Amino acid sequence: MLNVKMAFDNREGLLQFDTGSITDVAMPELHGDISLAELVEEVAAAHLNPVQGFVRSVEDATVYELVNTLRQVGFVLDLDDEAQQLFEEEQDREVEEGDSLVEF
């Protein structure tokens, strides 16, 4: 289980993902003052921005993609130790992959 504490608009919540991989598509279970409907709405609005990496929906996002998108639209996130480690490893992998593409 991966846990992500979040804060948005002076409210707090907790996302719990029933997975051990940050690259899995996993619908989060929400706890706290932020509703799933609000989360879905914020993510849906974010993909209209031309910045790459935003996901179109909460339902189709991997944990990694959702965390990136939420951070970009103003959510303050605090990942538990396991999720943070997995997130950093995935970021490093993406940077290496991007660097290898630039070499060509």
Chimera marker file (.cmm) of the C-alpha trace (Angstrom):
<marker_set name="trace">
<marker id="1" x="0.000" y="0.000" z="0.000" r="1" g="1" b="0" radius="0.5"/>
<marker id="2" x="1.385" y="3.387" z="-1.014" r="1" g="1" b="0" radius="0.5"/>
<marker id="3" x="0.248" y="6.448" z="0.938" r="1" g="1" b="0" radius="0.5"/>
<marker id="4" x="0.338" y="10.053" z="-0.235" r="1" g="1" b="0" radius="0.5"/>
<marker id="5" x="-0.725" y="12.868" z="2.081" r="1" g="1" b="0" radius="0.5"/>
<marker id="6" x="-2.026" y="15.882" z="0.220" r="1" g="1" b="0" radius="0.5"/>
<marker id="7" x="-3.034" y="19.450" z="0.910" r="1" g="1" b="0" radius="0.5"/>
<marker id="8" x="-5.020" y="21.697" z="-1.406" r="1" g="1" b="0" radius="0.5"/>
<marker id="9" x="-6.938" y="24.915" z="-0.839" r="1" g="1" b="0" radius="0.5"/>
<marker id="10" x="-6.286" y="24.802" z="2.943" r="1" g="1" b="0" radius="0.5"/>
<marker id="11" x="-7.671" y="21.257" z="3.192" r="1" g="1" b="0" radius="0.5"/>
<marker id="12" x="-5.936" y="17.931" z="3.724" r="1" g="1" b="0" radius="0.5"/>
<marker id="13" x="-6.481" y="14.410" z="2.550" r="1" g="1" b="0" radius="0.5"/>
<marker id="14" x="-4.814" y="11.053" z="2.123" r="1" g="1" b="0" radius="0.5"/>
<marker id="15" x="-4.524" y="8.990" z="-1.043" r="1" g="1" b="0" radius="0.5"/>
<marker id="16" x="-4.043" y="5.273" z="-0.498" r="1" g="1" b="0" radius="0.5"/>
<marker id="17" x="-3.062" y="3.085" z="-3.427" r="1" g="1" b="0" radius="0.5"/>
<marker id="18" x="-3.543" y="-0.664" z="-3.093" r="1" g="1" b="0" radius="0.5"/>
<marker id="19" x="-0.345" y="-1.449" z="-4.975" r="1" g="1" b="0" radius="0.5"/>
<marker id="20" x="3.363" y="-1.770" z="-4.319" r="1" g="1" b="0" radius="0.5"/>
<marker id="21" x="4.441" y="-0.246" z="-7.631" r="1" g="1" b="0" radius="0.5"/>
<marker id="22" x="4.404" y="3.411" z="-8.571" r="1" g="1" b="0" radius="0.5"/>
<marker id="23" x="4.067" y="2.476" z="-12.257" r="1" g="1" b="0" radius="0.5"/>
<marker id="24" x="0.778" y="0.585" z="-11.766" r="1" g="1" b="0" radius="0.5"/>
<marker id="25" x="-2.536" y="2.102" z="-12.787" r="1" g="1" b="0" radius="0.5"/>
<marker id="26" x="-4.338" y="2.220" z="-9.448" r="1" g="1" b="0" radius="0.5"/>
<marker id="27" x="-7.465" y="4.082" z="-8.409" r="1" g="1" b="0" radius="0.5"/>
<marker id="28" x="-6.755" y="5.699" z="-5.044" r="1" g="1" b="0" radius="0.5"/>
<marker id="29" x="-8.900" y="5.445" z="-1.969" r="1" g="1" b="0" radius="0.5"/>
<marker id="30" x="-9.393" y="8.949" z="-0.550" r="1" g="1" b="0" radius="0.5"/>
<marker id="31" x="-9.642" y="10.003" z="3.070" r="1" g="1" b="0" radius="0.5"/>
<marker id="32" x="-10.022" y="13.511" z="4.448" r="1" g="1" b="0" radius="0.5"/>
<marker id="33" x="-11.440" y="16.812" z="3.241" r="1" g="1" b="0" radius="0.5"/>
<marker id="34" x="-10.758" y="16.463" z="-0.497" r="1" g="1" b="0" radius="0.5"/>
<marker id="35" x="-13.351" y="14.518" z="-2.457" r="1" g="1" b="0" radius="0.5"/>
<marker id="36" x="-12.740" y="12.140" z="-5.324" r="1" g="1" b="0" radius="0.5"/>
<marker id="37" x="-14.968" y="14.304" z="-7.537" r="1" g="1" b="0" radius="0.5"/>
<marker id="38" x="-12.774" y="17.332" z="-6.848" r="1" g="1" b="0" radius="0.5"/>
<marker id="39" x="-9.617" y="15.352" z="-7.537" r="1" g="1" b="0" radius="0.5"/>
<marker id="40" x="-11.069" y="14.065" z="-10.828" r="1" g="1" b="0" radius="0.5"/>
<marker id="41" x="-12.095" y="17.609" z="-11.805" r="1" g="1" b="0" radius="0.5"/>
<marker id="42" x="-8.658" y="19.103" z="-11.074" r="1" g="1" b="0" radius="0.5"/>
<marker id="43" x="-6.882" y="16.367" z="-13.036" r="1" g="1" b="0" radius="0.5"/>
<marker id="44" x="-9.300" y="16.665" z="-15.968" r="1" g="1" b="0" radius="0.5"/>
<marker id="45" x="-8.707" y="20.434" z="-16.119" r="1" g="1" b="0" radius="0.5"/>
<marker id="46" x="-4.935" y="19.993" z="-15.883" r="1" g="1" b="0" radius="0.5"/>
<marker id="47" x="-4.595" y="18.016" z="-19.102" r="1" g="1" b="0" radius="0.5"/>
<marker id="48" x="-5.821" y="21.048" z="-21.047" r="1" g="1" b="0" radius="0.5"/>
<marker id="49" x="-2.530" y="22.731" z="-20.163" r="1" g="1" b="0" radius="0.5"/>
<marker id="50" x="0.121" y="22.208" z="-22.854" r="1" g="1" b="0" radius="0.5"/>
<marker id="51" x="2.709" y="21.065" z="-20.307" r="1" g="1" b="0" radius="0.5"/>
<marker id="52" x="3.708" y="17.482" z="-21.044" r="1" g="1" b="0" radius="0.5"/>
<marker id="53" x="3.126" y="14.776" z="-18.505" r="1" g="1" b="0" radius="0.5"/>
<marker id="54" x="-0.382" y="15.641" z="-17.368" r="1" g="1" b="0" radius="0.5"/>
<marker id="55" x="-2.760" y="12.711" z="-17.317" r="1" g="1" b="0" radius="0.5"/>
<marker id="56" x="-6.278" y="12.882" z="-18.692" r="1" g="1" b="0" radius="0.5"/>
<marker id="57" x="-8.032" y="11.100" z="-15.841" r="1" g="1" b="0" radius="0.5"/>
<marker id="58" x="-7.481" y="9.755" z="-12.361" r="1" g="1" b="0" radius="0.5"/>
<marker id="59" x="-8.838" y="6.366" z="-13.439" r="1" g="1" b="0" radius="0.5"/>
<marker id="60" x="-6.212" y="5.839" z="-16.169" r="1" g="1" b="0" radius="0.5"/>
<marker id="61" x="-3.181" y="7.235" z="-14.354" r="1" g="1" b="0" radius="0.5"/>
<marker id="62" x="-0.296" y="5.380" z="-12.842" r="1" g="1" b="0" radius="0.5"/>
<marker id="63" x="0.590" y="6.445" z="-9.313" r="1" g="1" b="0" radius="0.5"/>
<marker id="64" x="3.669" y="8.213" z="-10.726" r="1" g="1" b="0" radius="0.5"/>
<marker id="65" x="1.669" y="10.142" z="-13.341" r="1" g="1" b="0" radius="0.5"/>
<marker id="66" x="-0.990" y="11.153" z="-10.838" r="1" g="1" b="0" radius="0.5"/>
<marker id="67" x="1.583" y="12.429" z="-8.340" r="1" g="1" b="0" radius="0.5"/>
<marker id="68" x="3.306" y="14.486" z="-11.068" r="1" g="1" b="0" radius="0.5"/>
<marker id="69" x="0.022" y="15.973" z="-12.274" r="1" g="1" b="0" radius="0.5"/>
<marker id="70" x="-1.259" y="16.835" z="-8.803" r="1" g="1" b="0" radius="0.5"/>
<marker id="71" x="2.006" y="18.570" z="-7.927" r="1" g="1" b="0" radius="0.5"/>
<marker id="72" x="1.845" y="20.654" z="-11.097" r="1" g="1" b="0" radius="0.5"/>
<marker id="73" x="-1.710" y="21.852" z="-10.434" r="1" g="1" b="0" radius="0.5"/>
<marker id="74" x="-0.971" y="23.019" z="-6.902" r="1" g="1" b="0" radius="0.5"/>
<marker id="75" x="-1.433" y="20.053" z="-4.577" r="1" g="1" b="0" radius="0.5"/>
<marker id="76" x="1.185" y="19.787" z="-1.840" r="1" g="1" b="0" radius="0.5"/>
<marker id="77" x="2.075" y="16.105" z="-1.547" r="1" g="1" b="0" radius="0.5"/>
<marker id="78" x="3.981" y="14.145" z="1.071" r="1" g="1" b="0" radius="0.5"/>
<marker id="79" x="4.749" y="10.584" z="-0.008" r="1" g="1" b="0" radius="0.5"/>
<marker id="80" x="5.431" y="7.873" z="2.550" r="1" g="1" b="0" radius="0.5"/>
<marker id="81" x="9.003" y="6.518" z="2.570" r="1" g="1" b="0" radius="0.5"/>
<marker id="82" x="8.284" y="3.597" z="0.236" r="1" g="1" b="0" radius="0.5"/>
<marker id="83" x="6.361" y="5.725" z="-2.270" r="1" g="1" b="0" radius="0.5"/>
<marker id="84" x="9.055" y="8.436" z="-2.186" r="1" g="1" b="0" radius="0.5"/>
<marker id="85" x="11.808" y="5.925" z="-2.901" r="1" g="1" b="0" radius="0.5"/>
<marker id="86" x="9.843" y="4.373" z="-5.776" r="1" g="1" b="0" radius="0.5"/>
<marker id="87" x="9.001" y="7.814" z="-7.134" r="1" g="1" b="0" radius="0.5"/>
<marker id="88" x="12.656" y="8.891" z="-7.147" r="1" g="1" b="0" radius="0.5"/>
<marker id="89" x="13.719" y="5.648" z="-8.846" r="1" g="1" b="0" radius="0.5"/>
<marker id="90" x="11.115" y="6.170" z="-11.581" r="1" g="1" b="0" radius="0.5"/>
<marker id="91" x="12.222" y="9.796" z="-12.054" r="1" g="1" b="0" radius="0.5"/>
<marker id="92" x="15.829" y="8.648" z="-12.437" r="1" g="1" b="0" radius="0.5"/>
<marker id="93" x="14.775" y="5.990" z="-14.950" r="1" g="1" b="0" radius="0.5"/>
<marker id="94" x="12.853" y="8.565" z="-17.006" r="1" g="1" b="0" radius="0.5"/>
<marker id="95" x="15.816" y="10.960" z="-16.996" r="1" g="1" b="0" radius="0.5"/>
<marker id="96" x="18.143" y="8.179" z="-18.165" r="1" g="1" b="0" radius="0.5"/>
<marker id="97" x="15.665" y="7.188" z="-20.874" r="1" g="1" b="0" radius="0.5"/>
<marker id="98" x="15.365" y="10.807" z="-22.007" r="1" g="1" b="0" radius="0.5"/>
<marker id="99" x="19.137" y="11.221" z="-22.051" r="1" g="1" b="0" radius="0.5"/>
<marker id="100" x="19.534" y="8.115" z="-24.194" r="1" g="1" b="0" radius="0.5"/>
<marker id="101" x="17.004" y="9.466" z="-26.705" r="1" g="1" b="0" radius="0.5"/>
<marker id="102" x="18.867" y="12.771" z="-26.922" r="1" g="1" b="0" radius="0.5"/>
<marker id="103" x="22.081" y="10.911" z="-27.796" r="1" g="1" b="0" radius="0.5"/>
<marker id="104" x="20.481" y="9.666" z="-31.017" r="1" g="1" b="0" radius="0.5"/>
<link id1="1" id2="2" r="1" g="1" b="0" radius="0.2"/>
<link id1="2" id2="3" r="1" g="1" b="0" radius="0.2"/>
<link id1="3" id2="4" r="1" g="1" b="0" radius="0.2"/>
<link id1="4" id2="5" r="1" g="1" b="0" radius="0.2"/>
<link id1="5" id2="6" r="1" g="1" b="0" radius="0.2"/>
<link id1="6" id2="7" r="1" g="1" b="0" radius="0.2"/>
<link id1="7" id2="8" r="1" g="1" b="0" radius="0.2"/>
<link id1="8" id2="9" r="1" g="1" b="0" radius="0.2"/>
<link id1="9" id2="10" r="1" g="1" b="0" radius="0.2"/>
<link id1="10" id2="11" r="1" g="1" b="0" radius="0.2"/>
<link id1="11" id2="12" r="1" g="1" b="0" radius="0.2"/>
<link id1="12" id2="13" r="1" g="1" b="0" radius="0.2"/>
<link id1="13" id2="14" r="1" g="1" b="0" radius="0.2"/>
<link id1="14" id2="15" r="1" g="1" b="0" radius="0.2"/>
<link id1="15" id2="16" r="1" g="1" b="0" radius="0.2"/>
<link id1="16" id2="17" r="1" g="1" b="0" radius="0.2"/>
<link id1="17" id2="18" r="1" g="1" b="0" radius="0.2"/>
<link id1="18" id2="19" r="1" g="1" b="0" radius="0.2"/>
<link id1="19" id2="20" r="1" g="1" b="0" radius="0.2"/>
<link id1="20" id2="21" r="1" g="1" b="0" radius="0.2"/>
<link id1="21" id2="22" r="1" g="1" b="0" radius="0.2"/>
<link id1="22" id2="23" r="1" g="1" b="0" radius="0.2"/>
<link id1="23" id2="24" r="1" g="1" b="0" radius="0.2"/>
<link id1="24" id2="25" r="1" g="1" b="0" radius="0.2"/>
<link id1="25" id2="26" r="1" g="1" b="0" radius="0.2"/>
<link id1="26" id2="27" r="1" g="1" b="0" radius="0.2"/>
<link id1="27" id2="28" r="1" g="1" b="0" radius="0.2"/>
<link id1="28" id2="29" r="1" g="1" b="0" radius="0.2"/>
<link id1="29" id2="30" r="1" g="1" b="0" radius="0.2"/>
<link id1="30" id2="31" r="1" g="1" b="0" radius="0.2"/>
<link id1="31" id2="32" r="1" g="1" b="0" radius="0.2"/>
<link id1="32" id2="33" r="1" g="1" b="0" radius="0.2"/>
<link id1="33" id2="34" r="1" g="1" b="0" radius="0.2"/>
<link id1="34" id2="35" r="1" g="1" b="0" radius="0.2"/>
<link id1="35" id2="36" r="1" g="1" b="0" radius="0.2"/>
<link id1="36" id2="37" r="1" g="1" b="0" radius="0.2"/>
<link id1="37" id2="38" r="1" g="1" b="0" radius="0.2"/>
<link id1="38" id2="39" r="1" g="1" b="0" radius="0.2"/>
<link id1="39" id2="40" r="1" g="1" b="0" radius="0.2"/>
<link id1="40" id2="41" r="1" g="1" b="0" radius="0.2"/>
<link id1="41" id2="42" r="1" g="1" b="0" radius="0.2"/>
<link id1="42" id2="43" r="1" g="1" b="0" radius="0.2"/>
<link id1="43" id2="44" r="1" g="1" b="0" radius="0.2"/>
<link id1="44" id2="45" r="1" g="1" b="0" radius="0.2"/>
<link id1="45" id2="46" r="1" g="1" b="0" radius="0.2"/>
<link id1="46" id2="47" r="1" g="1" b="0" radius="0.2"/>
<link id1="47" id2="48" r="1" g="1" b="0" radius="0.2"/>
<link id1="48" id2="49" r="1" g="1" b="0" radius="0.2"/>
<link id1="49" id2="50" r="1" g="1" b="0" radius="0.2"/>
<link id1="50" id2="51" r="1" g="1" b="0" radius="0.2"/>
<link id1="51" id2="52" r="1" g="1" b="0" radius="0.2"/>
<link id1="52" id2="53" r="1" g="1" b="0" radius="0.2"/>
<link id1="53" id2="54" r="1" g="1" b="0" radius="0.2"/>
<link id1="54" id2="55" r="1" g="1" b="0" radius="0.2"/>
<link id1="55" id2="56" r="1" g="1" b="0" radius="0.2"/>
<link id1="56" id2="57" r="1" g="1" b="0" radius="0.2"/>
<link id1="57" id2="58" r="1" g="1" b="0" radius="0.2"/>
<link id1="58" id2="59" r="1" g="1" b="0" radius="0.2"/>
<link id1="59" id2="60" r="1" g="1" b="0" radius="0.2"/>
<link id1="60" id2="61" r="1" g="1" b="0" radius="0.2"/>
<link id1="61" id2="62" r="1" g="1" b="0" radius="0.2"/>
<link id1="62" id2="63" r="1" g="1" b="0" radius="0.2"/>
<link id1="63" id2="64" r="1" g="1" b="0" radius="0.2"/>
<link id1="64" id2="65" r="1" g="1" b="0" radius="0.2"/>
<link id1="65" id2="66" r="1" g="1" b="0" radius="0.2"/>
<link id1="66" id2="67" r="1" g="1" b="0" radius="0.2"/>
<link id1="67" id2="68" r="1" g="1" b="0" radius="0.2"/>
<link id1="68" id2="69" r="1" g="1" b="0" radius="0.2"/>
<link id1="69" id2="70" r="1" g="1" b="0" radius="0.2"/>
<link id1="70" id2="71" r="1" g="1" b="0" radius="0.2"/>
<link id1="71" id2="72" r="1" g="1" b="0" radius="0.2"/>
<link id1="72" id2="73" r="1" g="1" b="0" radius="0.2"/>
<link id1="73" id2="74" r="1" g="1" b="0" radius="0.2"/>
<link id1="74" id2="75" r="1" g="1" b="0" radius="0.2"/>
<link id1="75" id2="76" r="1" g="1" b="0" radius="0.2"/>
<link id1="76" id2="77" r="1" g="1" b="0" radius="0.2"/>
<link id1="77" id2="78" r="1" g="1" b="0" radius="0.2"/>
<link id1="78" id2="79" r="1" g="1" b="0" radius="0.2"/>
<link id1="79" id2="80" r="1" g="1" b="0" radius="0.2"/>
<link id1="80" id2="81" r="1" g="1" b="0" radius="0.2"/>
<link id1="81" id2="82" r="1" g="1" b="0" radius="0.2"/>
<link id1="82" id2="83" r="1" g="1" b="0" radius="0.2"/>
<link id1="83" id2="84" r="1" g="1" b="0" radius="0.2"/>
<link id1="84" id2="85" r="1" g="1" b="0" radius="0.2"/>
<link id1="85" id2="86" r="1" g="1" b="0" radius="0.2"/>
<link id1="86" id2="87" r="1" g="1" b="0" radius="0.2"/>
<link id1="87" id2="88" r="1" g="1" b="0" radius="0.2"/>
<link id1="88" id2="89" r="1" g="1" b="0" radius="0.2"/>
<link id1="89" id2="90" r="1" g="1" b="0" radius="0.2"/>
<link id1="90" id2="91" r="1" g="1" b="0" radius="0.2"/>
<link id1="91" id2="92" r="1" g="1" b="0" radius="0.2"/>
<link id1="92" id2="93" r="1" g="1" b="0" radius="0.2"/>
<link id1="93" id2="94" r="1" g="1" b="0" radius="0.2"/>
<link id1="94" id2="95" r="1" g="1" b="0" radius="0.2"/>
<link id1="95" id2="96" r="1" g="1" b="0" radius="0.2"/>
<link id1="96" id2="97" r="1" g="1" b="0" radius="0.2"/>
<link id1="97" id2="98" r="1" g="1" b="0" radius="0.2"/>
<link id1="98" id2="99" r="1" g="1" b="0" radius="0.2"/>
<link id1="99" id2="100" r="1" g="1" b="0" radius="0.2"/>
<link id1="100" id2="101" r="1" g="1" b="0" radius="0.2"/>
<link id1="101" id2="102" r="1" g="1" b="0" radius="0.2"/>
<link id1="102" id2="103" r="1" g="1" b="0" radius="0.2"/>
<link id1="103" id2="104" r="1" g="1" b="0" radius="0.2"/>
</marker_set>
